[in-house]
Amino acid sequence: MEAVVDISAYELERGKPMPNLIHGVIQGNIVFELKLRHRADD
């Protein structure tokens, strides 16, 4: 029996796996902190 693997267009074009939910949350937190610190510098 063969396993069925569904590869997205993102994975095919870039040759790497799709970022997961944890990656998205961490990236969002980083952007939020950068914006807060940028505003504090003004």
Residue pairs with C-beta under 8 A, 6 or more apart in sequence:
8 18
10 18
11 17
11 18
19 27
